[in-house]
Amino acid sequence: MGARANDWHPAAAYLYALTLDGPALAWEYLRRNPRYCAVYDRHARGCDDEAGHAAPWGLRLLEDPVRDARQAQPAWLPDPDGMPQLHPDQAAAPDAPIFTLWRMPGRKQLAHDGHRLLLTAYRPEGTLRAAFSPSLEHGTAYAHGLAAGARLRERWRAATAAMERLDGYYGIESAPPGAHAHIHAHAHGRPDRIALLHMRSLQALDGMAAGATHREIAQALFGAAVVAERWHDLGELRAQVRRLARRGRSLVDGGYRRLLQMEPSRDGRSG
């Protein structure tokens, strides 16, 4: 908490939040929860055994809250929507893609949650996450899997893009001579409103943790000139800071779990 409290003023320090997906944002809010930080601190000092202390936070293992979403790899419980599981395919077709982890482009992080190997691959078009069965070996054909349950439809819809991208990466290995499997990179466009809202909420949370007033937080978010012109006790700018603070606290206090799941479809549209 101390490092974030000292460095909350420059907005540039929070620009990375504009590119985070739901699970990464969930971690950013959880690591700002003082009760979680206290639990991790006791564990790190050997005062508490890890068993039983991670699950109440929706984790399989406790993750260090000092590590932001660019370094941390929290093992969520249950898995986030959109994270496929890879298993050996004992009945694969001769031309089926094969599992070759290091053929996949992008910056990769691997972690073991005690049962499986978790992959996080960072690509310009977005973060790719997957879980590998311990029986899946390099050079073998694989099959996709999803956990069963009441939300299977949402998980399937969220995981479809990830499974297609995985098949595309591994198709490079299995393509016949002369064929080319193209992986299209996408440049980041302008951040959408929700991404900007998350970035500002995180900065506001750190400002409050440092003891800053709402006006000081507004100056960091919108600039001193804007605040000098528009700040009033009952003005919209002050109300906006209050909404950011209230929204951030709600996500820190358990609301972060919503970021791990897709909303169920309503009338053919995603909620």
C-alpha positions in Angstrom: 0.0 0.0 0.0 2.8 2.4 0.8 4.3 2.6 -2.7 0.9 3.3 -4.2 0.1 5.9 -1.6 3.3 7.8 -2.4 3.0 7.6 -6.2 -0.6 8.3 -6.8 -0.3 11.8 -8.2 1.0 11.2 -11.8 -1.8 10.0 -14.0 0.9 8.4 -16.3 1.6 5.8 -13.6 -2.0 4.4 -14.1 -2.0 4.3 -18.0 -1.4 0.6 -17.9 -4.8 0.1 -16.4 -6.4 1.1 -19.7 -5.2 -2.1 -21.3 -6.2 -4.5 -18.5 -8.9 -7.1 -18.9 -11.5 -8.2 -16.3 -9.3 -10.6 -14.3 -6.4 -8.2 -14.2 -8.6 -5.3 -13.1 -10.1 -7.6 -10.4 -6.6 -8.1 -9.0 -5.9 -4.3 -9.0 -9.0 -3.8 -6.8 -8.3 -6.8 -4.5 -4.7 -5.8 -3.9 -6.0 -2.5 -2.5 -8.1 -4.2 0.1 -6.5 -3.5 3.5 -7.9 -6.7 5.0 -6.5 -8.8 2.2 -3.1 -7.0 2.6 -3.1 -7.9 6.3 -3.9 -11.6 5.5 -1.0 -11.7 3.0 1.3 -10.0 5.4 0.6 -12.5 8.2 1.2 -15.3 5.7 4.4 -13.8 4.4 5.7 -13.6 8.0 4.9 -17.2 8.6 2.2 -16.4 11.1 -0.6 -18.0 9.1 -0.7 -21.1 7.0 -1.9 -20.4 3.4 -4.5 -23.2 3.5 -8.0 -21.8 3.9 -6.9 -18.1 3.7 -7.0 -17.7 0.0 -10.4 -19.1 -0.9 -12.5 -16.4 0.9 -10.9 -13.9 -1.5 -11.7 -16.0 -4.6 -8.1 -17.2 -4.9 -6.5 -20.6 -5.0 -3.2 -19.2 -3.6 -2.4 -15.9 -1.9 -0.7 -13.4 -4.3 1.6 -10.6 -3.2 -0.4 -7.3 -3.2 2.7 -5.3 -4.0 2.8 -6.8 -7.4 0.5 -5.0 -9.9 -1.4 -6.7 -12.7 1.7 -6.5 -15.0 3.7 -8.8 -12.7 1.1 -10.7 -10.6 -0.6 -13.9 -11.7 -3.4 -14.5 -9.3 -5.0 -18.0 -9.5 -8.7 -17.3 -9.3 -11.2 -19.7 -7.8 -13.3 -20.4 -9.8 -11.5 -19.8 -13.1 -12.5 -16.5 -14.8 -14.9 -16.7 -17.7 -13.0 -17.0 -21.0 -10.2 -19.1 -19.7 -10.2 -22.4 -21.5 -8.6 -25.6 -20.1 -6.3 -27.7 -22.4 -6.3 -31.5 -22.1 -4.6 -34.2 -24.1 -6.8 -35.3 -27.0 -6.5 -39.1 -27.3 -8.7 -39.3 -30.4 -7.2 -36.4 -32.4 -7.3 -36.2 -36.2 -3.9 -36.5 -37.9 -3.9 -32.8 -38.8 -5.0 -31.6 -35.4 -2.9 -28.7 -33.9 -0.4 -29.8 -31.3 0.6 -28.2 -28.0 3.8 -26.1 -28.4 3.8 -23.5 -25.7 6.8 -21.5 -26.9 5.5 -21.1 -30.4 2.9 -18.8 -29.1 4.0 -15.1 -29.6 3.8 -12.5 -26.9 5.2 -12.1 -23.4 4.2 -15.1 -21.3 3.9 -15.8 -17.6 3.5 -19.3 -16.1 2.4 -20.2 -12.7 1.4 -23.4 -10.9 -1.7 -23.3 -8.8 -1.0 -26.6 -7.1 -2.9 -28.6 -9.7 -2.4 -27.1 -13.1 -0.1 -24.8 -15.1 -1.6 -21.4 -15.7 -0.6 -19.3 -18.7 -1.0 -15.6 -19.2 0.2 -14.3 -22.6 0.2 -10.6 -23.3 -0.4 -9.7 -26.9 -1.3 -6.3 -28.6 -4.8 -7.6 -29.3 -5.4 -8.6 -25.7 -4.4 -10.9 -22.9 -4.8 -14.6 -23.4 -5.3 -16.9 -20.5 -5.4 -20.7 -20.3 -5.0 -23.6 -17.9 -3.0 -26.7 -18.9 -3.6 -30.2 -17.6 -0.5 -31.7 -15.9 -0.8 -34.6 -18.3 -0.6 -32.4 -21.4 2.9 -32.8 -23.0 4.8 -30.8 -25.5 4.1 -32.0 -29.1 0.8 -33.7 -28.3 -2.6 -32.9 -29.6 -4.9 -31.1 -27.3 -8.6 -30.6 -26.7 -10.4 -27.6 -25.1 -12.4 -28.0 -21.9 -14.7 -25.8 -19.8 -16.0 -26.3 -16.3 -19.6 -27.5 -16.2 -22.3 -25.7 -14.3 -25.2 -23.3 -14.5 -23.1 -20.6 -16.3 -21.8 -22.8 -19.0 -23.3 -20.6 -21.8 -21.6 -17.5 -20.5 -18.3 -19.3 -20.0 -18.5 -20.8 -23.5 -19.2 -17.4 -25.1 -16.4 -15.8 -23.3 -13.9 -18.6 -24.1 -14.7 -18.9 -27.8 -12.3 -16.1 -28.8 -9.5 -17.5 -26.6 -9.9 -21.0 -28.0 -9.8 -19.6 -31.6 -6.6 -17.7 -30.9 -5.0 -20.7 -29.3 -5.9 -22.8 -32.3 -4.5 -20.1 -34.6 -1.2 -20.0 -32.7 -0.7 -23.7 -32.7 -1.9 -24.0 -36.3 1.5 -22.5 -37.3 3.1 -25.7 -36.1 0.7 -28.1 -37.7 0.2 -26.3 -41.0 1.5 -28.2 -44.1 4.7 -27.0 -45.9 4.0 -23.9 -47.9 1.0 -22.9 -45.9 1.0 -19.9 -43.6 -1.1 -19.4 -40.5 -1.7 -15.6 -40.0 -2.1 -14.1 -36.6 -3.5 -10.6 -37.0 -2.2 -8.0 -34.5 -4.4 -5.2 -33.5 -3.2 -1.7 -32.4 -4.8 -0.3 -29.3 -7.4 2.3 -30.2 -8.6 5.1 -27.9 -9.6 3.8 -24.5 -13.3 3.4 -24.0 -15.3 5.1 -21.2 -15.2 2.0 -18.9 -11.4 1.6 -19.1 -11.0 5.3 -18.3 -13.4 5.0 -15.4 -11.4 2.1 -14.0 -8.1 4.0 -14.3 -9.5 7.0 -12.5 -11.1 4.9 -9.8 -7.8 3.2 -9.0 -6.0 6.6 -8.8 -8.8 8.0 -6.6 -8.5 5.0 -4.3 -4.8 5.5 -3.9 -5.3 9.2 -3.3 -7.8 8.4 -0.5 -5.4 5.8 1.0 -2.7 8.6 1.1 -5.1 10.9 2.9 -5.8 13.3 0.0 -8.9 15.4 0.0 -11.5 15.1 -2.8 -10.2 18.4 -4.3 -6.6 17.2 -4.3 -7.8 14.0 -6.1 -9.7 16.0 -8.6 -6.5 18.1 -9.3 -4.6 14.9 -10.0 -7.3 13.5 -12.2 -8.4 16.5 -14.2 -5.7 19.2 -13.7 -5.4 22.2 -11.4 -6.8 24.6 -14.0 -10.0 22.6 -14.4 -10.5 22.4 -10.7 -9.9 26.1 -10.2 -12.6 26.9 -12.7 -15.2 24.2 -12.0 -14.8 23.1 -8.3 -17.8 23.9 -6.1 -19.2 22.2 -3.0 -22.2 21.0 -4.9 -20.7 21.0 -8.3 -20.5 18.2 -10.8 -16.7 17.8 -10.5 -16.9 17.1 -6.8 -19.8 14.7 -7.4 -17.7 12.9 -10.0 -14.9 12.4 -7.5 -17.3 11.1 -5.0 -18.8 8.6 -7.5 -15.3 7.4 -8.4 -14.5 6.9 -4.7 -17.8 5.1 -4.0 -17.4 2.9 -7.1 -13.8 2.0 -6.2 -14.6 1.1 -2.7 -17.5 -1.1 -3.9 -15.1 -3.0 -6.1 -12.4 -3.3 -3.5 -15.0 -4.7 -1.0 -15.9 -7.7 -3.0 -17.3 -6.2 -6.2 -14.1 -7.2 -8.0 -15.5 -10.7 -8.4 -18.0 -9.4 -11.0 -15.0 -8.5 -13.2 -14.2 -12.2 -13.5 -17.5 -13.1 -15.1 -19.4 -12.2 -18.2 -22.9 -10.9 -17.7 -25.6 -13.2 -18.9 -27.1 -12.3 -22.2 -30.4 -10.4 -22.3 -32.6 -10.4 -25.4 -29.6 -11.6 -27.5 -27.3 -8.9 -26.1 -24.5 -9.0 -23.6 -25.5 -7.2 -20.4 
